[in-house]
Amino acid sequence: MPSLSATASKRTDQPCPPGSWDVHHHIFDLDRFPLSPTRHFTPSPAPLSAFEEFQHSMGIEHASIAHGLSFGTDPSSLLFYLNYFKGSARAYACIDIDKTTDDEILAMKEQGVRGIRIDFHHHKAQHDLDVQIACLHRYAQRIAPFGWGLQIYHPHPEFYDSLSPVIKSLPVSVVVDHFAGLRTRSLLAYQGLDAADFDSTTQPGLGALCDLLSSNKLWIKLSAPYRCSEDPSYADMKPLVRALVDANPDRVLYGSDWPHTQPFHRRPKDLKGGDVEGFLQFDDAAWVRKLKSWLSEDEWSKLMVDNPRKFAGYSKDD
């Protein structure tokens, strides 16, 4: 069915409130859309039918699709899903900054694309601060005339101490995925690092991220806690959730990261383009209920309903 409305389901079984958005997920219809030959990993299938089943089970009514990087710069799948949902969904796309024309950008905007996802893998910028800064400036200048935003993610939260003044100077808004890769003690321990004296609330980058949130130059997705924590209960995510929400409850967003691609620290280092990667097993409902328990009713409503509507470009009167 073309709508994500969950009104026909029993809300007692669904952890998300009416009007909820999921602002970070992927759909991998691999029989319908080809993957890029230059992709950095090959996902397992996660078709549209499975996505809809998942969203209904959670009580999510609106989708904002994150372009799967394994599709490269081909937006065909995104545009297909935006058309399928008949204007109720939004998306962030990857583009070829040298080849995508203004007319193509305008056409994508008309169909519901609201910004660009920078593929730092493609630019070999995952671990290179200088290249990330160059990408931010270049993409921002390209899309600023169209009112679009930028979406970024990389495994170095400490970079935000240097990225903060850059992001503040950009003529566009920026959204950061998955808690910006912030770390917890359980993650450091899993990686074999010394975590005895680690305090997640004083780690490099967190202060800069909170400052960016306070200045309304940044959105951040409280998504994919398994990228930050190896605590089976994710209880050690609470200080990070509270720090980010306290910085600005109007700029935090919920994303499921369905179908749960592997985090950087679990992804095999020698994974080849043709090797199929399995998805992480994750209890979405348990995580969402835990997340709700750490927030006030007003903060919960903002996270799930009000903030993503603004992020998607809706006004209060829409």
Long-range contacts (C-beta under 8 A, 24 or more apart in sequence): 1-52, 2-84, 2-85, 2-86, 3-85, 3-86, 3-88, 4-52, 4-55, 4-56, 4-60, 4-61, 4-62, 4-63, 4-85, 4-88, 4-89, 5-61, 6-55, 6-56, 6-59, 6-60, 6-61, 9-56, 9-59, 11-59, 13-57, 14-57, 14-58, 14-59, 15-58, 15-59, 15-284, 15-285, 15-288, 15-289, 15-292, 16-58, 16-59, 16-60, 16-288, 16-304, 17-59, 17-300, 17-301, 17-304, 17-305, 18-59, 18-61, 18-305, 19-61, 19-62, 19-304, 19-305, 19-309, 20-58, 20-59, 20-60, 20-61, 20-62, 20-254, 20-304, 20-305, 21-60, 21-61, 21-62, 21-63, 21-64, 21-253, 21-254, 21-304, 21-305, 21-308, 21-309, 21-311, 21-312, 22-55, 22-58, 22-60, 22-62, 22-63, 22-64, 22-254, 22-255, 22-256, 22-258, 23-64, 23-66, 23-221, 23-223, 23-253, 23-254, 23-255, 23-308, 23-311, 23-312, 24-64, 24-66, 24-177, 24-178, 24-221, 24-223, 24-224, 24-253, 24-255, 24-256, 24-257, 25-51, 25-63, 25-65, 25-66, 25-255, 25-256, 25-257, 25-258, 25-259, 26-65, 26-66, 26-68, 26-258, 26-259, 26-261, 27-51, 27-65, 27-68, 27-77, 27-81, 28-68, 28-70, 28-259, 29-77, 32-77, 32-80, 33-71, 33-74, 33-76, 33-77, 33-80, 34-74, 35-70, 35-71, 35-72, 36-70, 36-71, 36-72, 36-73, 36-74, 37-273, 38-72, 38-122, 38-273, 39-69, 39-70, 39-71, 39-72, 39-273, 40-69, 40-70, 40-121, 40-271, 40-273, 41-70, 41-261, 41-262, 41-267, 41-271, 41-273, 41-275, 41-277, 42-70, 42-273, 42-274, 42-275, 42-276, 42-277, 43-68, 43-70, 43-259, 43-261, 43-276, 43-277, 43-279, 44-259, 44-276, 44-277, 44-278, 44-279, 46-258, 46-259, 46-279, 48-81, 48-84, 50-259, 51-258, 51-259, 54-256, 54-258, 54-259, 54-284, 57-285, 58-256, 58-284, 58-285, 58-288, 60-256, 62-88, 62-89, 62-308, 62-312, 63-88, 63-89, 63-90, 64-89, 64-90, 64-91, 64-92, 64-114, 64-308, 64-311, 64-312, 65-89, 65-90, 65-91, 65-92, 66-91, 66-92, 66-117, 66-151, 66-177, 66-255, 67-91, 67-92, 67-93, 67-94, 67-117, 69-94, 69-117, 69-119, 69-121, 69-122, 72-122, 73-99, 73-100, 73-119, 75-108, 75-113, 78-113, 79-108, 79-111, 79-113, 82-111, 82-112, 82-113, 83-111, 87-112, 90-114, 90-312, 90-313, 92-116, 92-117, 92-149, 92-151, 92-175, 93-117, 94-118, 94-119, 97-138, 97-139, 97-142, 102-146, 105-143, 105-146, 105-148, 106-146, 109-146, 109-147, 109-148, 113-148, 114-148, 114-149, 114-311, 114-312, 114-313, 115-143, 115-148, 115-149, 115-150, 115-151, 115-172, 115-173, 115-175, 116-142, 116-143, 116-148, 116-149, 116-150, 116-151, 117-150, 117-151, 117-152, 118-150, 118-151, 118-152, 120-152, 120-153, 120-154, 125-154, 126-154, 126-155, 127-154, 127-155, 127-156, 129-156, 129-159, 129-162, 129-163, 132-159, 132-163, 133-162, 133-163, 133-166, 136-163, 136-166, 136-167, 136-170, 136-174, 137-166, 137-170, 140-170, 140-171, 140-172, 141-171, 143-172, 144-171, 144-172, 148-172, 149-173, 149-174, 149-175, 149-219, 150-174, 150-175, 151-175, 151-176, 151-177, 152-176, 152-177, 153-177, 153-178, 153-180, 153-181, 154-181, 155-181, 155-264, 156-181, 156-205, 157-181, 157-182, 157-183, 157-203, 157-204, 157-205, 157-206, 157-209, 158-203, 158-204, 158-205, 159-205, 160-205, 160-208, 160-209, 160-212, 161-204, 161-205, 161-207, 161-208, 163-208, 164-208, 164-209, 164-211, 164-212, 167-212, 167-217, 167-218, 168-212, 168-215, 168-217, 170-217, 173-217, 173-218, 173-219, 174-212, 174-217, 174-218, 174-219, 175-218, 175-219, 175-220, 175-221, 175-253, 175-311, 176-209, 176-218, 176-219, 176-220, 176-221, 177-221, 177-223, 177-224, 177-255, 178-221, 178-223, 178-224, 178-227, 178-228, 178-255, 178-257, 179-220, 179-221, 179-222, 179-223, 179-224, 179-225, 179-227, 179-228, 179-237, 179-240, 179-244, 180-205, 180-209, 180-220, 181-227, 181-228, 181-264, 182-206, 182-209, 182-228, 182-240, 183-228, 184-228, 184-229, 184-230, 184-231, 184-236, 184-237, 184-240, 185-236, 186-229, 186-230, 186-231, 186-236, 187-228, 187-229, 187-230, 187-265, 189-230, 190-230, 190-265, 191-265, 200-236, 200-239, 200-240, 201-239, 201-240, 201-243, 206-240, 206-243, 209-244, 209-247, 210-243, 210-244, 210-246, 210-247, 210-248, 211-247, 213-244, 213-247, 213-248, 213-251, 213-252, 214-247, 214-248, 216-248, 216-250, 216-251, 218-251, 219-251, 219-252, 219-253, 219-307, 219-311, 220-244, 220-251, 220-252, 220-253, 221-252, 221-253, 221-254, 221-255, 222-252, 222-253, 222-254, 222-255, 222-291, 222-303, 223-253, 223-254, 223-255, 223-256, 223-257, 224-255, 224-257, 224-260, 224-263, 225-287, 226-260, 226-263, 226-280, 226-282, 227-257, 227-263, 227-264, 233-290, 234-287, 234-290, 235-290, 238-294, 241-291, 241-294, 241-295, 242-294, 245-295, 245-299, 245-303, 249-298, 249-299, 249-302, 249-303, 250-302, 250-306, 250-307, 250-310, 251-307, 252-302, 252-303, 252-307, 253-303, 253-307, 253-308, 253-311, 254-288, 254-291, 254-303, 254-304, 254-308, 256-284, 258-284
